Amino acid sequence: MKKNDAATAGGERRMRPPLATPTDLKAETTRDIAAAMNGILADVYALYLKTKNFHWHMSGPHFRDYHLLLDEQAVELFAMTDPIAERIRKLGQATLKSIGHIARTQRVLDNDAAYVEPGDMLAELGDDNRQLVSRLREAHNVCDEGGDIASASLIETWIDESEQRAWFLFEAGRRGDSTGH
């Protein structure tokens, strides 16, 4: 039997799609989870690039602190990408394939402005991370409904990390008074 062939109960052979990794989850479930996770993957790549953009273009009296903070956060975001994509593949589904695919799928808005004030950078990234938390919770619900405990468990960690990024950005952007912004 060839690698791509699968025997059926009657002994006949049928071709299995090359990416169809075996799983005990229903096909519809894996498609729904993969769609949710590909949306997360696109958002994480978009947020990673925006974070690096702001890291590269940071200026002002808090340059060093903000520059290092954004670099740390970008590393954390990039570290999420491979586990997300590999989880999608473990479900037998296809991942994002190109920058264009990311652009068509992402919900994080790009910022191509020539100059952004440092405080505005922090606030925008904080908002983006809070939106990512919301989308991660939505993806978690899809996983829960489909019985995908493994994906849900990964998402829980990413929710915590995203909440921490949002918190750090909020605190770093405070003006020094007890009321915040």
C-alpha positions as CSV (number, residue, x, y, z in Angstrom):
1,M,0.0,0.0,0.0
2,K,1.4,3.4,-0.9
3,K,1.8,6.1,1.8
4,N,-1.2,8.0,0.6
5,D,-3.6,5.0,0.3
6,A,-5.9,3.9,3.0
7,A,-7.8,0.6,3.1
8,T,-11.5,0.7,3.6
9,A,-13.6,-1.9,5.4
10,G,-14.4,-3.7,2.1
11,G,-10.7,-4.0,1.2
12,E,-10.9,-1.3,-1.5
13,R,-8.4,1.5,-1.5
14,R,-9.1,5.2,-1.6
15,M,-6.8,8.1,-1.7
16,R,-6.3,10.1,1.4
17,P,-5.5,13.8,1.0
18,P,-1.8,14.3,1.5
19,L,-2.3,16.5,4.6
20,A,-5.0,14.4,6.3
21,T,-3.3,13.6,9.5
22,P,-5.3,11.0,11.4
23,T,-7.3,12.3,14.4
24,D,-10.2,11.1,16.4
25,L,-11.9,14.5,16.0
26,K,-14.6,14.9,13.4
27,A,-13.6,16.5,10.1
28,E,-16.0,19.4,10.6
29,T,-14.5,20.0,14.0
30,T,-11.0,20.1,12.7
31,R,-11.9,22.5,9.9
32,D,-13.6,24.9,12.4
33,I,-10.7,24.7,14.9
34,A,-8.2,25.2,12.0
35,A,-10.1,28.2,10.8
36,A,-10.1,29.8,14.2
37,M,-6.4,28.9,14.7
38,N,-5.4,30.3,11.3
39,G,-7.1,33.5,12.2
40,I,-5.0,33.6,15.4
41,L,-1.9,32.8,13.5
42,A,-2.5,35.6,11.1
43,D,-3.1,38.0,13.9
44,V,0.0,36.9,15.8
45,Y,2.2,37.4,12.7
46,A,0.6,40.9,12.1
47,L,1.0,41.8,15.8
48,Y,4.6,40.5,15.7
49,L,5.5,42.7,12.8
50,K,3.7,45.8,14.2
51,T,5.6,45.3,17.5
52,K,8.9,45.1,15.6
53,N,7.9,48.1,13.6
54,F,7.3,50.1,16.8
55,H,10.5,48.7,18.3
56,W,12.5,49.8,15.3
57,H,11.0,53.3,15.3
58,M,10.8,54.0,19.0
59,S,12.2,57.4,20.2
60,G,12.1,59.7,23.1
61,P,13.3,59.8,26.7
62,H,12.1,56.2,27.5
63,F,13.7,54.8,24.3
64,R,15.8,52.1,25.9
65,D,13.1,50.8,28.2
66,Y,10.4,50.8,25.5
67,H,12.7,49.5,22.8
68,L,13.7,46.5,25.0
69,L,10.1,45.9,26.1
70,L,8.8,45.7,22.6
71,D,11.7,43.4,21.6
72,E,10.9,41.0,24.4
73,Q,7.2,41.1,23.4
74,A,8.0,40.4,19.7
75,V,10.1,37.4,20.7
76,E,7.2,36.1,22.7
77,L,4.8,36.6,19.8
78,F,7.1,34.9,17.3
79,A,7.5,32.0,19.6
80,M,3.7,31.4,19.4
81,T,3.7,31.0,15.6
82,D,5.2,27.5,15.2
83,P,3.1,25.8,17.9
84,I,-0.1,27.3,16.4
85,A,0.8,26.2,12.9
86,E,1.9,22.7,14.1
87,R,-1.3,22.3,16.1
88,I,-3.3,23.0,12.9
89,R,-1.2,20.4,11.1
90,K,-1.8,17.9,13.9
91,L,-5.5,18.3,13.2
92,G,-4.9,17.4,9.5
93,Q,-5.5,20.9,8.2
94,A,-3.5,23.4,6.2
95,T,-1.9,26.4,7.7
96,L,-1.3,29.9,6.3
97,K,1.0,29.7,3.3
98,S,2.2,33.3,2.5
99,I,2.4,36.9,3.5
100,G,-0.6,37.5,1.2
101,H,-2.6,34.8,3.0
102,I,-1.7,36.4,6.3
103,A,-2.9,39.8,4.9
104,R,-6.2,38.4,3.8
105,T,-6.8,36.7,7.2
106,Q,-5.4,39.1,9.8
107,R,-7.7,41.2,11.9
108,V,-4.9,43.2,13.6
109,L,-4.7,46.6,11.7
110,D,-1.4,47.6,10.3
111,N,0.2,50.9,11.2
112,D,2.2,52.4,8.3
113,A,2.4,55.9,9.7
114,A,5.7,57.7,9.2
115,Y,5.8,58.6,12.9
116,V,3.9,57.5,15.9
117,E,4.3,59.0,19.4
118,P,5.8,56.4,21.8
119,G,2.7,56.6,24.1
120,D,0.5,56.0,21.1
121,M,2.6,53.0,20.2
122,L,2.2,51.4,23.6
123,A,-1.6,52.2,23.7
124,E,-2.1,50.7,20.2
125,L,-0.2,47.5,21.0
126,G,-2.0,47.2,24.3
127,D,-5.4,47.4,22.4
128,D,-4.1,44.9,19.9
129,N,-3.1,42.5,22.6
130,R,-6.4,42.8,24.4
131,Q,-8.2,42.1,21.1
132,L,-6.0,39.1,20.6
133,V,-7.0,37.9,24.1
134,S,-10.7,38.2,23.0
135,R,-10.0,36.2,19.8
136,L,-8.1,33.6,21.7
137,R,-11.1,33.1,24.0
138,E,-13.3,32.7,21.0
139,A,-10.9,30.1,19.6
140,H,-10.9,28.4,23.0
141,N,-14.7,28.1,22.8
142,V,-14.5,26.5,19.4
143,C,-12.0,24.0,20.8
144,D,-14.1,23.3,23.8
145,E,-17.2,22.7,21.6
146,G,-15.1,20.3,19.5
147,G,-13.5,18.5,22.4
148,D,-10.0,19.6,21.4
149,I,-8.4,19.7,24.8
150,A,-4.8,20.0,23.5
151,S,-5.5,23.2,21.4
152,A,-7.5,24.6,24.3
153,S,-4.6,24.0,26.7
154,L,-2.2,25.8,24.4
155,I,-4.6,28.7,24.0
156,E,-4.9,29.1,27.8
157,T,-1.1,29.8,28.0
158,W,-1.3,32.3,25.1
159,I,-4.2,34.1,26.8
160,D,-2.1,34.6,29.9
161,E,0.9,35.7,27.9
162,S,-1.2,38.2,25.9
163,E,-2.8,39.6,29.0
164,Q,0.6,40.1,30.5
165,R,1.8,42.0,27.3
166,A,-1.3,44.2,27.5
167,W,-0.7,44.8,31.2
168,F,3.0,45.7,30.7
169,L,2.1,48.1,27.8
170,F,-0.6,49.7,29.9
171,E,1.7,50.2,32.9
172,A,4.6,51.4,30.8
173,G,2.3,54.0,29.1
174,R,0.9,55.5,32.3
175,R,1.7,59.1,32.9
176,G,2.9,58.6,36.5
177,D,-0.3,59.6,38.3
178,S,-2.5,57.2,40.2
179,T,-5.3,57.4,37.7
180,G,-3.4,56.2,34.6
181,H,-4.4,57.8,31.3
